[in-house]
């Protein structure tokens, strides 16, 4: 995930990580937190590349919506507000800012690869 400070100033890294994990679980990339199963699937050439391509924008949109919501929330101390307070600057709530998110999902193999033993 690459993004402007509009995301990182308003959404905690743990929340970003949780949103990405939920996205992976929702679309079957990780089932029940089983990363080892994903690795086995990739080793066999079953990378779910097309499914990833079709749904990756959903993750980016979710993160942008979270950042926007939190930036306008005057009650929730954002990462920006916490850092400001550590530096004796009184700031509460979010930090209104522009937000751009680029989400990438790395997958095992190209879906057009033929698994006949010659491409391994």
Beta strands, then each sheet from edge to edge (+ up, - down):
strand 1: 2-3
strand 2: 101-102
sheet 1: 1+ 2-
end
